[in-house]
Amino acid sequence: MKFFEGVAWFLILILRGLLLWFLLPISGVAWVTIHIWAQHASFEQTRSWYDLNLTATLASGLFRFMISASHRPSFISIGQMNQLIPHRISLVDFA
């Protein structure tokens, strides 16, 4: 079963990469119009919230039969957006 779970996470990675091209501009517009004053969230928190919930949606939706329930990420509510610690990748992380 681990093999199918690995294949599912690889497919999620590919599909997530494609969907982020559409999701990031939408999250930018949503941040300017809604999240900056309603949730008092930064742009990085807003972007991370959309990204994490996209991954949770793919793992719990399309690929739910290939990933065990204990390994699926959970959804983050919109009320927790301003408490989210955004993730960043730098060149030092690869060393």
Secondary structure as UniProt FT lines:
FT   HELIX           2..30
FT   HELIX           31..35
FT   HELIX           36..38
FT   HELIX           43..60
FT   TURN            61..66
FT   HELIX           69..71
FT   HELIX           78..83
FT   HELIX           91..94
//
